[in-house]
Amino acid sequence: MIRIDHYWLATEPMDMRAGPDTALARVIAVFGEAKPHHAYLFANKRGNRMKLLVHDGLGIWLCARRLNQGKFHWAELWRGDSVTLSPEQCLALMQGLPWQRLETSLSLS
């Protein structure tokens, strides 16, 4: 099982053709570094695709998810900020649910 201590949401869209190296470079550009046991989420412009990069302490994992209908309820910021999510908010986001409605603390950086 991969341990994830923190979830980070990038509010700028990313090209979903990006592979692990490009996604890692984007994490470093947006967040400064890829910290062990942190997960970084990116969406495309349309909001119907998402990539998740996880640093497990030894290497990185890159996962992709696509919705066949609708789109992910992404942050409405789209201004270069990043958002940290709780595990519950991350799960809701990945399921296409409105995670912003959860009563868990949200912090912008």
DSSP file (Angstrom, degrees, kcal/mol; ACC not computed):
  #  RESIDUE AA STRUCTURE BP1 BP2  ACC     N-H-->O    O-->H-N    N-H-->O    O-->H-N    TCO  KAPPA ALPHA  PHI   PSI    X-CA   Y-CA   Z-CA
    1    1 A M              0   0    0      0, 0.0     2,-0.5     0, 0.0     0, 0.0   0.000 360.0 360.0 360.0 137.7    0.0    0.0    0.0
    2    2 A I        -     0   0    0      2,-0.0     2,-0.4     1,-0.0    54,-0.0  -0.762 360.0-137.9 -88.8 126.9    1.3    3.5   -0.9
    3    3 A R        -     0   0    0     -2,-0.5     2,-0.5    53,-0.2    34,-0.1  -0.727  19.6-173.3 -86.1 129.0    1.2    5.9    2.1
    4    4 A I        +     0   0    0     -2,-0.4    34,-0.2     1,-0.1     3,-0.1  -0.978  13.1 172.4-124.8 118.0    0.0    9.4    1.2
    5    5 A D        +     0   0    0     32,-3.5     2,-0.3    -2,-0.5    33,-0.2   0.783  69.3  24.4 -92.0 -32.0    0.3   12.1    3.9
    6    6 A H  E     -a   38   0A   0     31,-1.2    33,-2.6    80,-0.1     2,-0.4  -0.994  61.2-153.3-140.1 143.0   -0.7   15.2    1.9
    7    7 A Y  E     -aB  39  85A   0     78,-0.9    78,-2.4    -2,-0.3     2,-0.4  -0.961  13.4-166.7-115.6 131.5   -2.7   15.8   -1.3
    8    8 A W  E     -aB  40  84A   0     31,-2.8    33,-3.1    -2,-0.4     2,-0.5  -0.962   6.6-155.6-121.8 136.1   -2.0   18.8   -3.5
    9    9 A L  E     -aB  41  83A   0     74,-3.8    74,-2.5    -2,-0.4     2,-0.4  -0.949   8.4-149.0-113.1 118.5   -4.2   20.1   -6.2
   10   10 A A  E     - B   0  82A   0     31,-2.8    33,-0.3    -2,-0.5    72,-0.2  -0.736   2.9-158.9 -84.4 133.6   -2.6   22.2   -9.0
   11   11 A T        +     0   0    0     70,-1.6    67,-0.1    -2,-0.4    -1,-0.1   0.606  68.2  83.8 -92.6 -11.5   -5.1   24.8  -10.3
   12   12 A E  S    S-     0   0    0     69,-0.2    31,-0.4    68,-0.1    -2,-0.1  -0.747  87.9-111.2 -87.8 138.1   -3.4   25.3  -13.7
   13   13 A P        -     0   0    0      0, 0.0     2,-0.4     0, 0.0    31,-0.3  -0.293  29.3-151.3 -68.1 154.7   -4.3   22.8  -16.4
   14   14 A M        -     0   0    0     29,-2.8     2,-0.4    -4,-0.1    31,-0.1  -0.953  24.9-104.7-126.3 146.1   -1.7   20.2  -17.6
   15   15 A D    >   -     0   0    0     -2,-0.4     3,-1.7     1,-0.2    29,-0.1  -0.563  26.9-145.5 -66.9 122.1   -1.4   18.5  -21.0
   16   16 A M  T 3  S+     0   0    0     -2,-0.4    -1,-0.2     1,-0.3    34,-0.1   0.514  92.0  74.7 -74.7  -3.4   -2.6   15.0  -20.4
   17   17 A R  T 3  S+     0   0    0      2,-0.0    -1,-0.3     0, 0.0    -2,-0.1   0.558  72.3 119.4 -78.8  -7.5    0.0   13.6  -22.9
   18   18 A A    <   -     0   0    0     -3,-1.7    -4,-0.0     4,-0.1     0, 0.0  -0.325  52.6-152.4 -62.7 135.2    2.6   14.2  -20.2
   19   19 A G     >  -     0   0    0     -2,-0.0     4,-2.7     1,-0.0     5,-0.2  -0.236  40.1 -76.7 -93.4-171.0    4.5   11.2  -19.0
   20   20 A P  H  > S+     0   0    0      0, 0.0     4,-2.4     0, 0.0     5,-0.2   0.879 129.4  48.0 -59.1 -41.9    6.1   10.6  -15.6
   21   21 A D  H  > S+     0   0    0      2,-0.2     4,-2.2     1,-0.2     5,-0.1   0.916 114.7  45.0 -68.1 -42.2    9.2   12.8  -16.3
   22   22 A T  H  > S+     0   0    0      2,-0.2     4,-2.1     1,-0.2    -1,-0.2   0.908 114.1  49.8 -66.7 -42.2    7.1   15.7  -17.6
   23   23 A A  H  X S+     0   0    0     -4,-2.7     4,-2.3     2,-0.2    -2,-0.2   0.898 110.8  49.9 -63.6 -40.3    4.6   15.4  -14.8
   24   24 A L  H  X S+     0   0    0     -4,-2.4     4,-2.4    -5,-0.2    -2,-0.2   0.910 109.4  51.1 -64.7 -41.4    7.5   15.4  -12.2
   25   25 A A  H  X S+     0   0    0     -4,-2.2     4,-2.2     1,-0.2    -1,-0.2   0.881 110.3  50.3 -61.7 -37.5    9.0   18.5  -13.8
   26   26 A R  H  X S+     0   0    0     -4,-2.1     4,-2.6     2,-0.2     5,-0.3   0.893 108.1  52.3 -67.7 -40.2    5.6   20.1  -13.6
   27   27 A V  H  X>S+     0   0    0     -4,-2.3     4,-3.3     1,-0.2     5,-0.5   0.932 111.4  47.1 -59.3 -45.8    5.3   19.2   -9.9
   28   28 A I  H  X5S+     0   0    0     -4,-2.4     4,-1.5     3,-0.2    -2,-0.2   0.895 113.1  48.9 -64.5 -40.1    8.7   20.7   -9.2
   29   29 A A  H  <5S+     0   0    0     -4,-2.2    -2,-0.2    -5,-0.2    -1,-0.2   0.895 122.1  33.1 -66.1 -40.3    7.8   23.9  -11.2
   30   30 A V  H  <5S+     0   0    0     -4,-2.6    -2,-0.2    -5,-0.1    -3,-0.2   0.898 134.0  24.3 -83.8 -42.9    4.4   24.3   -9.3
   31   31 A F  H  <5S-     0   0    0     -4,-3.3    -3,-0.2    -5,-0.3    -2,-0.2   0.506  97.8-120.2-107.4  -6.8    5.2   23.0   -5.9
   32   32 A G  S  <<S+     0   0    0     -4,-1.5     2,-0.3    -5,-0.5    -4,-0.2  -0.036  84.0   6.2  93.9 -33.0    9.0   23.5   -5.6
   33   33 A E  S    S-     0   0    0     -6,-0.4     2,-0.8     2,-0.0    -8,-0.0  -0.965  74.3-106.8-168.6 164.0    9.8   19.8   -5.1
   34   34 A A        -     0   0    0     -2,-0.3    -6,-0.1    20,-0.0     3,-0.1  -0.905  41.2-155.7-102.7 105.8    8.2   16.3   -5.0
   35   35 A K    >   -     0   0    0     -2,-0.8     3,-1.2     1,-0.1    20,-0.4  -0.565  24.2 -98.9 -84.7 144.4    8.0   15.4   -1.3
   36   36 A P  T 3  S+     0   0    0      0, 0.0    20,-0.2     0, 0.0    -1,-0.1  -0.341 107.1  16.5 -59.8 139.7    7.9   11.7   -0.2
   37   37 A H  T 3  S+     0   0    0     18,-2.8   -32,-3.5     1,-0.3   -31,-1.2   0.755  99.9 120.2  67.0  28.4    4.4   10.5    0.6
   38   38 A H  E <   -aC   6  55A   0     -3,-1.2    17,-2.0    17,-0.6     2,-0.4  -0.924  50.2-150.4-117.8 148.2    2.7   13.5   -1.1
   39   39 A A  E     -aC   7  54A   0    -33,-2.6   -31,-2.8    -2,-0.3     2,-0.5  -0.951   5.7-159.6-119.3 140.0    0.3   13.2   -4.0
   40   40 A Y  E     -aC   8  53A   0     13,-2.7    13,-2.8    -2,-0.4     2,-0.4  -0.978   6.2-158.3-124.5 123.6   -0.1   15.9   -6.7
   41   41 A L  E     +aC   9  52A   0    -33,-3.1   -31,-2.8    -2,-0.5     2,-0.3  -0.849  11.3 178.0-108.4 138.0   -3.2   16.2   -8.8
   42   42 A F  E     - C   0  51A   0      9,-2.7     9,-2.8    -2,-0.4     2,-0.3  -0.971   7.8-162.0-133.0 148.1   -3.5   17.9  -12.2
   43   43 A A  E     - C   0  50A   0    -31,-0.4   -29,-2.8    -2,-0.3     7,-0.2  -0.843  21.0-114.8-123.1 163.9   -6.4   18.3  -14.7
   44   44 A N    >   -     0   0    0      5,-1.6     3,-0.6    -2,-0.3   -29,-0.1  -0.375  41.5 -95.4 -85.9 176.0   -6.7   19.1  -18.3
   45   45 A K  T 3  S+     0   0    0      1,-0.2    -1,-0.1   -31,-0.1   -30,-0.1   0.871 124.8  51.7 -61.7 -38.3   -8.4   22.3  -19.6
   46   46 A R  T 3  S-     0   0    0      1,-0.1    -1,-0.2    25,-0.0    -3,-0.0   0.747 103.0-133.1 -71.7 -22.8  -11.7   20.6  -20.2
   47   47 A G  S <  S+     0   0    0     -3,-0.6    25,-3.8     2,-0.2    -2,-0.1   0.617  79.2 105.5  81.0  12.6  -11.7   19.1  -16.6
   48   48 A N  S    S+     0   0    0     23,-0.3    19,-2.7    18,-0.1     2,-0.3   0.443  73.2  54.6-103.9  -0.2  -12.6   15.6  -17.8
   49   49 A R  E     - D   0  66A   0     17,-0.2    -5,-1.6    -5,-0.1     2,-0.3  -0.974  61.8-174.9-132.3 148.5   -9.1   14.1  -17.3
   50   50 A M  E     -CD  43  65A   0     15,-2.7    15,-2.5    -2,-0.3     2,-0.4  -0.989  10.2-158.9-140.9 146.6   -6.9   14.0  -14.3
   51   51 A K  E     -CD  42  64A   0     -9,-2.8    -9,-2.7    -2,-0.3     2,-0.5  -0.986   7.0-161.0-125.5 142.8   -3.4   12.8  -13.5
   52   52 A L  E     -CD  41  63A   0     11,-2.5    11,-2.8    -2,-0.4     2,-0.5  -0.986   1.2-165.2-124.2 120.7   -2.1   12.0  -10.1
   53   53 A L  E     -CD  40  62A   0    -13,-2.8   -13,-2.7    -2,-0.5     2,-0.4  -0.936   9.9-171.6-107.1 126.4    1.6   11.8   -9.3
   54   54 A V  E     -CD  39  61A   0      7,-2.7     7,-2.6    -2,-0.5     2,-0.7  -0.967  16.3-153.4-120.8 131.3    2.6   10.1   -6.1
   55   55 A H  E     -CD  38  60A   0    -17,-2.0   -18,-2.8    -2,-0.4   -17,-0.6  -0.922  10.8-173.5 -99.6 116.0    6.1   10.1   -4.5
   56   56 A D        -     0   0    0      3,-2.1   -53,-0.2    -2,-0.7     4,-0.1   0.339  53.2 -96.4 -95.0   8.2    6.2    6.9   -2.4
   57   57 A G  S    S+     0   0    0      2,-0.5     3,-0.1   -22,-0.1    -2,-0.0   0.110 120.8  49.6  99.4 -21.6    9.6    7.6   -0.9
   58   58 A L  S    S-     0   0    0      1,-0.4     2,-0.3     0, 0.0    -3,-0.0   0.653 123.5 -29.9-116.2 -32.2   11.5    5.4   -3.4
   59   59 A G  S    S-     0   0    0     -5,-0.0    -3,-2.1     2,-0.0    -2,-0.5  -0.862  71.3 -77.6-165.3-165.5   10.1    6.6   -6.7
   60   60 A I  E     -D   55   0A   0     -2,-0.3     2,-0.4    -5,-0.2    -5,-0.2  -0.871  23.8-156.7-119.4 151.8    7.1    8.1   -8.4
   61   61 A W  E     -D   54   0A   0     -7,-2.6    -7,-2.7    -2,-0.3     2,-0.5  -0.972   7.1-160.1-120.5 137.2    3.8    6.7   -9.6
   62   62 A L  E     -D   53   0A   0     -2,-0.4     2,-0.3    -9,-0.2    -9,-0.2  -0.980  12.9-179.9-122.3 121.0    1.7    8.4  -12.3
   63   63 A C  E     -D   52   0A   0    -11,-2.8   -11,-2.5    -2,-0.5     2,-0.3  -0.867   9.3-157.2-118.5 151.5   -2.0    7.5  -12.5
   64   64 A A  E     -D   51   0A   0     -2,-0.3     2,-0.3   -13,-0.2   -13,-0.2  -0.954   7.1-174.3-128.8 148.6   -4.6    8.8  -14.9
   65   65 A R  E     -D   50   0A   0    -15,-2.5   -15,-2.7    -2,-0.3     2,-0.4  -0.998   1.9-170.7-142.4 139.2   -8.4    9.0  -14.7
   66   66 A R  E     -D   49   0A   0     -2,-0.3     2,-0.5   -17,-0.2   -17,-0.2  -0.994  15.3-142.1-131.4 137.2  -10.9   10.1  -17.3
   67   67 A L        -     0   0    0    -19,-2.7     3,-0.1    -2,-0.4     5,-0.1  -0.837   2.2-156.5 -94.8 133.0  -14.6   10.7  -17.0
   68   68 A N  S    S+     0   0    0     -2,-0.5     2,-0.3     1,-0.2    -1,-0.1   0.785  83.9  26.4 -77.1 -27.6  -16.8    9.5  -19.8
   69   69 A Q  S    S-     0   0    0     -3,-0.1    -1,-0.2   -21,-0.1     2,-0.0  -0.986 117.3  -4.3-134.2 146.0  -19.5   12.0  -18.9
   70   70 A G  S    S-     0   0    0     -2,-0.3     2,-0.3    -3,-0.1    -3,-0.1  -0.244  79.0 -93.9  74.2-162.5  -19.3   15.4  -17.1
   71   71 A K        -     0   0    0     25,-0.2   -23,-0.3    -5,-0.1   -24,-0.1  -0.974  34.1 -85.1-150.9 164.1  -16.1   16.7  -15.6
   72   72 A F        -     0   0    0    -25,-3.8     2,-1.8    -2,-0.3    21,-0.1  -0.409  40.1-117.9 -69.8 145.9  -14.2   16.9  -12.4
   73   73 A H        -     0   0    0     24,-0.4    26,-0.3    20,-0.2    27,-0.2  -0.610  49.8-179.4 -84.4  79.9  -15.2   19.6   -9.9
   74   74 A W        -     0   0    0     -2,-1.8   -63,-0.1     1,-0.2    26,-0.1  -0.236  37.8 -75.6 -79.4 168.0  -11.8   21.3  -10.1
   75   75 A A        -     0   0    0    -65,-0.2     3,-0.2     1,-0.1    -1,-0.2  -0.363  34.7-139.5 -60.6 142.2  -10.7   24.4   -8.1
   76   76 A E  S    S+     0   0    0      1,-0.2    -1,-0.1    -3,-0.1    -2,-0.0   0.311  84.4  87.6 -86.4   9.4  -12.2   27.5   -9.6
   77   77 A L        +     0   0    0      1,-0.1    -1,-0.2     4,-0.0   -65,-0.1   0.970  46.6 167.6 -76.1 -55.1   -8.9   29.4   -9.1
   78   78 A W        +     0   0    0     -3,-0.2   -66,-0.1   -67,-0.1    -1,-0.1   0.792  43.6 111.8  42.3  38.7   -7.0   28.6  -12.3
   79   79 A R  S    S-     0   0    0      2,-0.1    -1,-0.1   -67,-0.1     3,-0.1   0.149  99.6 -87.0-123.7  17.6   -4.5   31.4  -11.4
   80   80 A G  S    S+     0   0    0      1,-0.3   -68,-0.1     0, 0.0     2,-0.1   0.415  88.7 127.1  92.6  -2.7   -1.4   29.4  -10.6
   81   81 A D        -     0   0    0    -70,-0.1   -70,-1.6   -71,-0.1     2,-0.3  -0.376  49.5-139.6 -79.2 165.2   -2.2   28.7   -6.9
   82   82 A S  E     -B   10   0A   0    -72,-0.2    27,-2.3   -71,-0.1     2,-0.4  -0.921   8.5-150.4-124.2 155.8   -2.2   25.3   -5.4
   83   83 A V  E     -BE   9 108A   0    -74,-2.5   -74,-3.8    -2,-0.3     2,-0.4  -0.968   8.3-139.7-126.4 137.8   -4.7   23.8   -3.0
   84   84 A T  E     -BE   8 107A   0     23,-2.1    23,-0.8    -2,-0.4     2,-0.3  -0.842  24.1-159.2 -96.6 137.9   -4.1   21.2   -0.3
   85   85 A L  E     -B    7   0A   0    -78,-2.4   -78,-0.9    -2,-0.4    21,-0.1  -0.817  15.6-122.7-115.5 152.3   -6.9   18.6    0.1
   86   86 A S     >  -     0   0    0     -2,-0.3     4,-2.4    19,-0.1     5,-0.2  -0.477  38.0-105.3 -78.9 163.3   -7.9   16.3    2.8
   87   87 A P  H  > S+     0   0    0      0, 0.0     4,-2.3     0, 0.0     5,-0.2   0.879 123.5  51.9 -57.5 -36.9   -8.1   12.5    2.0
   88   88 A E  H  > S+     0   0    0      2,-0.2     4,-2.2     1,-0.2     5,-0.2   0.907 109.8  47.9 -66.6 -42.0  -11.9   12.8    1.9
   89   89 A Q  H  > S+     0   0    0      2,-0.2     4,-2.6     1,-0.2    -1,-0.2   0.898 111.5  51.0 -65.3 -40.0  -11.8   15.8   -0.5
   90   90 A C  H  X S+     0   0    0     -4,-2.4     4,-2.6     2,-0.2    -2,-0.2   0.922 110.0  49.2 -63.5 -44.7   -9.4   14.0   -2.8
   91   91 A L  H  X S+     0   0    0     -4,-2.3     4,-1.2     2,-0.2    -1,-0.2   0.914 112.0  48.4 -61.1 -43.8  -11.5   10.9   -2.9
   92   92 A A  H  <>S+     0   0    0     -4,-2.2     5,-2.8     2,-0.2     3,-0.4   0.921 111.6  50.4 -63.0 -43.7  -14.6   12.9   -3.7
   93   93 A L  H ><5S+     0   0    0     -4,-2.6     3,-1.7     1,-0.2   -20,-0.2   0.930 108.7  51.1 -59.2 -47.1  -12.7   14.8   -6.4
   94   94 A M  H 3<5S+     0   0    0     -4,-2.6    -1,-0.2     1,-0.3    -2,-0.2   0.739 108.9  52.3 -65.9 -22.4  -11.5   11.6   -8.0
   95   95 A Q  T 3<5S-     0   0    0     -4,-1.2    -1,-0.3    -3,-0.4    -2,-0.2   0.428 120.2-109.6 -90.9   0.4  -15.1   10.2   -8.1
   96   96 A G  T < 5S+     0   0    0     -3,-1.7    -3,-0.2    -4,-0.3   -25,-0.2   0.673  73.2 138.4  81.8  17.4  -16.3   13.4   -9.8
   97   97 A L      < -     0   0    0     -5,-2.8     2,-1.7    -6,-0.2   -24,-0.4  -0.591  69.3 -95.5 -94.8 157.9  -18.1   14.7   -6.8
   98   98 A P    >   +     0   0    0      0, 0.0     3,-1.6     0, 0.0     4,-0.2  -0.526  44.6 178.3 -73.9  86.5  -18.2   18.3   -5.6
   99   99 A W  G >   +     0   0    0     -2,-1.7     3,-1.6     1,-0.3    -7,-0.1   0.713  68.7  74.5 -63.9 -23.2  -15.4   18.0   -3.0
  100  100 A Q  G 3  S+     0   0    0      1,-0.3    -1,-0.3   -27,-0.2     4,-0.1   0.713  87.0  64.2 -65.5 -18.9  -15.6   21.8   -2.1
  101  101 A R  G <  S+     0   0    0     -3,-1.6    -1,-0.3     2,-0.1    -2,-0.2   0.620  77.4 104.3 -80.7 -13.1  -18.9   21.0   -0.2
  102  102 A L  S <  S-     0   0    0     -3,-1.6     2,-1.2    -4,-0.2   -13,-0.0  -0.464  77.8-127.4 -69.4 141.2  -17.1   18.8    2.3
  103  103 A E        +     0   0    0     -2,-0.1     2,-0.4     2,-0.0    -1,-0.1  -0.275  68.4 121.1 -87.3  50.1  -16.6   20.5    5.7
  104  104 A T  S    S-     0   0    0     -2,-1.2   -18,-0.1    -4,-0.1    -2,-0.0  -0.869  74.0 -91.8-111.4 147.7  -12.9   19.8    5.8
  105  105 A S        -     0   0    0     -2,-0.4     2,-0.4   -20,-0.1   -19,-0.1  -0.272  39.5-162.4 -61.7 142.0  -10.4   22.6    6.1
  106  106 A L        -     0   0    0    -21,-0.1     2,-0.4    -6,-0.0   -21,-0.1  -0.990   4.6-168.6-124.9 130.4   -9.0   23.9    2.8
  107  107 A S  E     -E   84   0A   0    -23,-0.8   -23,-2.1    -2,-0.4     2,-0.3  -0.979   8.7-150.0-126.3 137.5   -5.8   25.9    2.6
  108  108 A L  E      E   83   0A   0     -2,-0.4   -25,-0.2   -25,-0.2    -2,-0.0  -0.757 360.0 360.0 -98.6 146.2   -4.5   27.8   -0.3
  109  109 A S              0   0    0    -27,-2.3   -26,-0.1    -2,-0.3    -1,-0.1   0.355 360.0 360.0-127.6 360.0   -0.8   28.3   -0.9
